[in-house]
Amino acid sequence: MVCELFREIWQDPHAQEFGRQGQKQDGIDIIGCRSGNKKYEAVQATIELPLTKTKIINDYESSKKLEVELDCFIIASTSPRDVELQKYAVKLSSTGPYKCAIWFWDDIIEKLSDYDKVRKKYYPKYYFINLLEILLEK
């Protein structure tokens, strides 16, 4: 789901999962380019609860092994939003070679609401409930 969501967000049909489960992936699960940008962005999807600073720095440092200049490294997490982790990502962004961003579960759900194709595929009940609510308002 996360890969398909980023294909839509980046408007990059060539964005893809990086490697496969069990392979050393250098902290990267998805790689692609945002529309109009030649630099790559990379995503590490994680279900680690709670997300920790150690996980963030380890994945960020691992992503540097890619040997491609990234524009942004994104951690897409099922963890709830946390201001201390957000501050840490800002610090990494200001001191590292590229931006570090954390998309917490609330952020991912918010983005899904903007991309019906992905939302319908993975959350069809939510889509139809939302559609019904819209129709009832009219």
C-alpha positions as CSV (number, residue, x, y, z in Angstrom):
1,M,0.0,0.0,0.0
2,V,2.8,2.5,0.9
3,C,4.5,2.0,-2.4
4,E,1.3,2.6,-4.3
5,L,0.6,5.7,-2.2
6,F,4.0,7.2,-3.0
7,R,3.7,6.4,-6.7
8,E,0.6,8.6,-6.6
9,I,2.1,11.3,-4.4
10,W,5.3,11.5,-6.4
11,Q,3.4,11.1,-9.7
12,D,6.1,8.5,-10.5
13,P,4.8,5.3,-12.1
14,H,8.3,3.9,-11.9
15,A,8.6,4.2,-8.1
16,Q,9.2,0.8,-6.8
17,E,9.8,-1.4,-3.8
18,F,13.5,-1.6,-3.2
19,G,14.8,-5.2,-3.1
20,R,12.7,-7.9,-1.3
21,Q,12.2,-9.2,2.2
22,G,15.3,-10.8,3.5
23,Q,17.7,-8.7,1.3
24,K,19.9,-6.0,2.8
25,Q,18.1,-2.9,1.6
26,D,20.2,-0.1,3.3
27,G,17.2,1.1,5.2
28,I,15.1,1.7,2.1
29,D,11.8,0.0,1.2
30,I,10.6,2.3,-1.6
31,I,12.5,4.5,-4.0
32,G,11.3,7.0,-6.7
33,C,11.3,10.6,-7.9
34,R,8.8,13.3,-7.2
35,S,7.3,14.7,-10.4
36,G,9.6,17.4,-11.8
37,N,12.6,16.4,-9.6
38,K,15.6,14.4,-10.8
39,K,16.7,13.5,-7.3
40,Y,15.4,10.4,-5.7
41,E,13.4,10.1,-2.5
42,A,13.4,7.0,-0.4
43,V,10.9,5.6,2.1
44,Q,11.5,3.2,4.9
45,A,8.1,1.7,6.0
46,T,8.1,0.4,9.6
47,I,5.6,-1.0,12.0
48,E,7.9,-0.6,14.9
49,L,5.9,0.6,18.0
50,P,7.0,2.8,19.4
51,L,9.2,4.4,16.8
52,T,12.5,5.4,18.4
53,K,15.3,7.8,17.8
54,T,17.6,4.8,17.4
55,K,15.5,3.4,14.6
56,I,15.4,6.8,12.9
57,I,19.1,7.4,13.0
58,N,20.0,3.8,12.0
59,D,17.7,3.9,9.0
60,Y,18.9,7.4,8.0
61,E,22.5,6.4,8.3
62,S,21.8,3.1,6.3
63,S,20.2,5.1,3.5
64,K,23.5,6.9,3.0
65,K,24.9,3.6,1.6
66,L,22.7,3.9,-1.5
67,E,25.4,6.0,-3.2
68,V,22.8,8.1,-4.9
69,E,22.1,11.7,-3.9
70,L,18.7,11.6,-2.2
71,D,16.5,14.7,-1.9
72,C,14.5,13.3,1.1
73,F,14.4,10.2,3.3
74,I,11.0,9.4,4.7
75,I,10.1,7.0,7.5
76,A,6.5,5.9,7.1
77,S,5.4,4.6,10.5
78,T,2.4,3.1,12.1
79,S,3.5,4.9,15.3
80,P,1.4,7.8,16.6
81,R,2.8,11.3,16.0
82,D,5.5,12.3,18.5
83,V,6.9,15.9,18.7
84,E,10.3,14.7,20.0
85,L,10.8,12.4,17.0
86,Q,9.7,15.2,14.7
87,K,12.3,17.5,16.3
88,Y,14.9,14.8,15.8
89,A,14.0,14.5,12.1
90,V,14.3,18.3,11.7
91,K,17.7,18.1,13.4
92,L,18.9,15.4,11.0
93,S,17.5,17.4,8.1
94,S,19.5,20.4,9.1
95,T,22.8,18.6,9.7
96,G,22.6,15.7,7.2
97,P,23.1,15.6,3.5
98,Y,19.4,15.4,2.8
99,K,16.0,15.9,4.5
100,C,14.6,13.4,6.9
101,A,10.8,13.3,7.4
102,I,8.6,11.1,9.5
103,W,5.1,10.3,8.3
104,F,3.2,8.9,11.3
105,W,0.1,6.8,10.8
106,D,-2.2,9.9,11.0
107,D,-0.2,11.5,8.2
108,I,-0.5,8.4,6.0
109,I,-4.3,8.2,6.6
110,E,-4.6,11.9,5.8
111,K,-2.7,11.3,2.5
112,L,-4.8,8.3,1.7
113,S,-7.9,10.6,1.7
114,D,-6.3,12.5,-1.2
115,Y,-5.7,9.4,-3.3
116,D,-9.0,7.6,-4.0
117,K,-7.4,4.9,-6.2
118,V,-5.2,3.6,-3.3
119,R,-7.8,4.2,-0.6
120,K,-10.5,2.2,-2.5
121,K,-8.1,-0.7,-3.0
122,Y,-6.9,-1.0,0.6
123,Y,-9.8,0.4,2.5
124,P,-12.9,-0.2,0.4
125,K,-15.3,0.0,3.4
126,Y,-13.9,3.4,4.4
127,Y,-14.3,4.6,0.8
128,F,-17.9,3.5,0.6
129,I,-18.8,4.9,4.0
130,N,-17.2,8.2,3.1
131,L,-19.0,8.2,-0.3
132,L,-22.3,7.5,1.4
133,E,-21.7,10.4,3.8
134,I,-21.1,12.7,0.9
135,L,-24.2,11.6,-0.9
136,L,-26.4,11.9,2.2
137,E,-25.2,15.5,2.7
138,K,-26.6,16.4,-0.7
